[in-house]
Amino acid sequence: MTEKKILILTEANEKVASGHLFESIVLYNELYTNKISAYMMINSDMQPGLKSRITSEYYEYSNDQVADDLIEFVENKKIDT
């Protein structure tokens, strides 16, 4: 059986509340604890104060080209689809 890789995509900014960001952080930490490969992608316009709450490595996507950024990331990291 091949190792699963999970992508967590989340967004928080002045228009989108941050509750799901913190839920995503908890999910990522749980996956990491259970030795499941996970990646977190966040919007590039997220406020620095929110970015600082993310203790894991994360990748940023641009809101104006989110589809292209996601496709490229999934292909490069060989994320399960």
Secondary structure, 3 states (H helix, E strand, C coil): CCCCEEEEEECCCCCCCCHHHHHHHHHHHHHHHCCCEEEEEEECCCCHHHHCCCCCCCEEECHHHHHHHHHHHHHHHCCCC
